[in-house]
Amino acid sequence: MNYLMSFLFCGFVCLLAQLIYEYTRLTPGHITCTFVVVGAFLDLFHFYDELVKIFHAGALLPITSFGHSLMHGAMHMTEEFGVFGLAMGMFDLTAAGISSAILFAFLIAVIFKPRS
């Protein structure tokens, strides 16, 4: 059942993104940023934690989860360090993902050459 629920949530997010892309003039970058903001907004009111309880890993895979991680870390560190905890918390939970994306992008850029 966990697999089905995960598949349904991820599929819904992908379907929503595809419909927005097809029927609006938004670029993939705009859609990605919008989904990150929606994930952060849902975590602000603790709705995203409920989605994780219902859809398990399916709610942790899409781009909305990145916004959830940013906001979740920021709110947690703000409780401990006040205003200075905002930046510390945002990058605390997402540092591994950002670092690996930079590393893998660099490795791909070194290995492959552009065709132009």
Phi and psi in degrees as GROMACS dihedral restraints (atoms count N, CA, C in turn):
[ dihedral_restraints ]
;  ai    aj    ak    al  type     phi  dphi    fc
    3     4     5     6     1   -61.7    20    10
    4     5     6     7     1   -39.2    20    10
    6     7     8     9     1   -64.3    20    10
    7     8     9    10     1   -41.2    20    10
    9    10    11    12     1   -64.9    20    10
   10    11    12    13     1   -46.0    20    10
   12    13    14    15     1   -64.8    20    10
   13    14    15    16     1   -40.2    20    10
   15    16    17    18     1   -62.8    20    10
   16    17    18    19     1   -45.0    20    10
   18    19    20    21     1   -62.1    20    10
   19    20    21    22     1   -41.8    20    10
   21    22    23    24     1   -64.5    20    10
   22    23    24    25     1   -42.1    20    10
   24    25    26    27     1   -68.0    20    10
   25    26    27    28     1   -47.6    20    10
   27    28    29    30     1   -63.4    20    10
   28    29    30    31     1   -40.1    20    10
   30    31    32    33     1   -63.6    20    10
   31    32    33    34     1   -38.7    20    10
   33    34    35    36     1   -64.7    20    10
   34    35    36    37     1   -43.1    20    10
   36    37    38    39     1   -62.9    20    10
   37    38    39    40     1   -43.0    20    10
   39    40    41    42     1   -66.3    20    10
   40    41    42    43     1   -40.9    20    10
   42    43    44    45     1   -62.3    20    10
   43    44    45    46     1   -44.4    20    10
   45    46    47    48     1   -61.2    20    10
   46    47    48    49     1   -44.2    20    10
   48    49    50    51     1   -63.6    20    10
   49    50    51    52     1   -41.7    20    10
   51    52    53    54     1   -65.7    20    10
   52    53    54    55     1   -40.5    20    10
   54    55    56    57     1   -65.1    20    10
   55    56    57    58     1   -40.8    20    10
   57    58    59    60     1   -62.7    20    10
   58    59    60    61     1   -42.3    20    10
   60    61    62    63     1   -65.0    20    10
   61    62    63    64     1   -41.3    20    10
   63    64    65    66     1   -72.4    20    10
   64    65    66    67     1   -38.0    20    10
   66    67    68    69     1  -108.1    20    10
   67    68    69    70     1     7.2    20    10
   69    70    71    72     1  -131.0    20    10
   70    71    72    73     1   176.5    20    10
   72    73    74    75     1   -97.1    20    10
   73    74    75    76     1    14.0    20    10
   75    76    77    78     1   -72.8    20    10
   76    77    78    79     1   142.5    20    10
   78    79    80    81     1   -87.0    20    10
   79    80    81    82     1   165.6    20    10
   81    82    83    84     1   -57.1    20    10
   82    83    84    85     1   -33.4    20    10
   84    85    86    87     1   -64.5    20    10
   85    86    87    88     1   -41.1    20    10
   87    88    89    90     1   -64.2    20    10
   88    89    90    91     1   -42.1    20    10
   90    91    92    93     1   -66.0    20    10
   91    92    93    94     1   -42.8    20    10
   93    94    95    96     1   -61.2    20    10
   94    95    96    97     1   -46.8    20    10
   96    97    98    99     1   -62.3    20    10
   97    98    99   100     1   -39.6    20    10
   99   100   101   102     1   -62.5    20    10
  100   101   102   103     1   -42.5    20    10
  102   103   104   105     1   -67.7    20    10
  103   104   105   106     1   -35.4    20    10
  105   106   107   108     1   -64.4    20    10
  106   107   108   109     1   -43.3    20    10
  108   109   110   111     1   -66.0    20    10
  109   110   111   112     1   -39.9    20    10
  111   112   113   114     1   -63.2    20    10
  112   113   114   115     1   -42.5    20    10
  114   115   116   117     1   -61.5    20    10
  115   116   117   118     1   -41.3    20    10
  117   118   119   120     1   -66.8    20    10
  118   119   120   121     1   -41.0    20    10
  120   121   122   123     1   -64.8    20    10
  121   122   123   124     1   -41.6    20    10
  123   124   125   126     1   -65.5    20    10
  124   125   126   127     1   -33.9    20    10
  126   127   128   129     1   -74.1    20    10
  127   128   129   130     1   -27.9    20    10
  129   130   131   132     1   -59.0    20    10
  130   131   132   133     1   -37.6    20    10
  132   133   134   135     1  -101.6    20    10
  133   134   135   136     1    14.8    20    10
  135   136   137   138     1    63.8    20    10
  136   137   138   139     1    23.7    20    10
  138   139   140   141     1   -79.1    20    10
  139   140   141   142     1   -32.2    20    10
  141   142   143   144     1   -68.7    20    10
  142   143   144   145     1   -31.6    20    10
  144   145   146   147     1   -63.4    20    10
  145   146   147   148     1   -36.1    20    10
  147   148   149   150     1   -67.6    20    10
  148   149   150   151     1   -37.6    20    10
  150   151   152   153     1   -63.5    20    10
  151   152   153   154     1   -38.3    20    10
  153   154   155   156     1   -65.2    20    10
  154   155   156   157     1   -38.6    20    10
  156   157   158   159     1   -65.1    20    10
  157   158   159   160     1   -35.9    20    10
  159   160   161   162     1   -81.3    20    10
  160   161   162   163     1   -49.1    20    10
  162   163   164   165     1  -100.4    20    10
  163   164   165   166     1    -0.7    20    10
  165   166   167   168     1    54.3    20    10
  166   167   168   169     1  -129.1    20    10
  168   169   170   171     1   -64.4    20    10
  169   170   171   172     1   -22.9    20    10
  171   172   173   174     1   -62.4    20    10
  172   173   174   175     1   -29.5    20    10
  174   175   176   177     1   -84.1    20    10
  175   176   177   178     1   -12.4    20    10
  177   178   179   180     1   -96.6    20    10
  178   179   180   181     1    -5.5    20    10
  180   181   182   183     1   -92.4    20    10
  181   182   183   184     1   -43.0    20    10
  183   184   185   186     1   -68.1    20    10
  184   185   186   187     1   174.0    20    10
  186   187   188   189     1   -65.8    20    10
  187   188   189   190     1   -21.6    20    10
  189   190   191   192     1   -63.3    20    10
  190   191   192   193     1   -27.1    20    10
  192   193   194   195     1   -66.6    20    10
  193   194   195   196     1   -28.5    20    10
  195   196   197   198     1   -65.8    20    10
  196   197   198   199     1   -42.6    20    10
  198   199   200   201     1   -63.7    20    10
  199   200   201   202     1   -38.7    20    10
  201   202   203   204     1   -61.3    20    10
  202   203   204   205     1   -44.9    20    10
  204   205   206   207     1   -65.4    20    10
  205   206   207   208     1   -40.8    20    10
  207   208   209   210     1   -60.6    20    10
  208   209   210   211     1   -49.6    20    10
  210   211   212   213     1   -70.9    20    10
  211   212   213   214     1   -38.9    20    10
  213   214   215   216     1   -62.6    20    10
  214   215   216   217     1   -45.7    20    10
  216   217   218   219     1   -64.8    20    10
  217   218   219   220     1   -40.9    20    10
  219   220   221   222     1   -64.6    20    10
  220   221   222   223     1   -43.2    20    10
  222   223   224   225     1   -67.6    20    10
  223   224   225   226     1   -37.8    20    10
  225   226   227   228     1   -65.8    20    10
  226   227   228   229     1   -46.1    20    10
  228   229   230   231     1   -73.8    20    10
  229   230   231   232     1   -26.0    20    10
  231   232   233   234     1   -66.9    20    10
  232   233   234   235     1   -35.6    20    10
  234   235   236   237     1   -62.6    20    10
  235   236   237   238     1   -33.7    20    10
  237   238   239   240     1   -87.9    20    10
  238   239   240   241     1   -42.9    20    10
  240   241   242   243     1  -114.7    20    10
  241   242   243   244     1     3.6    20    10
  243   244   245   246     1    76.3    20    10
  244   245   246   247     1  -146.2    20    10
  246   247   248   249     1   -62.0    20    10
  247   248   249   250     1   -33.6    20    10
  249   250   251   252     1   -67.5    20    10
  250   251   252   253     1   -18.4    20    10
  252   253   254   255     1   -76.6    20    10
  253   254   255   256     1   -11.6    20    10
  255   256   257   258     1   -58.4    20    10
  256   257   258   259     1   -57.6    20    10
  258   259   260   261     1   -68.6    20    10
  259   260   261   262     1   -37.4    20    10
  261   262   263   264     1   -62.2    20    10
  262   263   264   265     1   -43.3    20    10
  264   265   266   267     1   -72.4    20    10
  265   266   267   268     1   -36.5    20    10
  267   268   269   270     1   -61.0    20    10
  268   269   270   271     1   -41.2    20    10
  270   271   272   273     1   -93.5    20    10
  271   272   273   274     1    -7.0    20    10
  273   274   275   276     1   -70.0    20    10
  274   275   276   277     1   -50.7    20    10
  276   277   278   279     1   -78.0    20    10
  277   278   279   280     1   -24.0    20    10
  279   280   281   282     1  -104.3    20    10
  280   281   282   283     1     2.6    20    10
  282   283   284   285     1   -61.5    20    10
  283   284   285   286     1   -40.1    20    10
  285   286   287   288     1   -64.7    20    10
  286   287   288   289     1   -42.6    20    10
  288   289   290   291     1   -66.7    20    10
  289   290   291   292     1   -43.3    20    10
  291   292   293   294     1   -66.8    20    10
  292   293   294   295     1   -43.9    20    10
  294   295   296   297     1   -63.4    20    10
  295   296   297   298     1   -43.4    20    10
  297   298   299   300     1   -67.8    20    10
  298   299   300   301     1   -36.1    20    10
  300   301   302   303     1   -63.3    20    10
  301   302   303   304     1   -42.2    20    10
  303   304   305   306     1   -65.5    20    10
  304   305   306   307     1   -44.8    20    10
  306   307   308   309     1   -62.4    20    10
  307   308   309   310     1   -49.2    20    10
  309   310   311   312     1   -66.9    20    10
  310   311   312   313     1   -36.1    20    10
  312   313   314   315     1   -64.1    20    10
  313   314   315   316     1   -40.2    20    10
  315   316   317   318     1   -64.7    20    10
  316   317   318   319     1   -45.5    20    10
  318   319   320   321     1   -62.2    20    10
  319   320   321   322     1   -41.8    20    10
  321   322   323   324     1   -65.1    20    10
  322   323   324   325     1   -39.4    20    10
  324   325   326   327     1   -65.7    20    10
  325   326   327   328     1   -33.8    20    10
  327   328   329   330     1   -74.3    20    10
  328   329   330   331     1   -39.7    20    10
  330   331   332   333     1   -75.2    20    10
  331   332   333   334     1   -46.1    20    10
  333   334   335   336     1  -101.5    20    10
  334   335   336   337     1   148.9    20    10
  336   337   338   339     1  -110.1    20    10
  337   338   339   340     1   143.8    20    10
  339   340   341   342     1   -68.6    20    10
  340   341   342   343     1   152.0    20    10
  342   343   344   345     1   -78.5    20    10
  343   344   345   346     1   -19.8    20    10
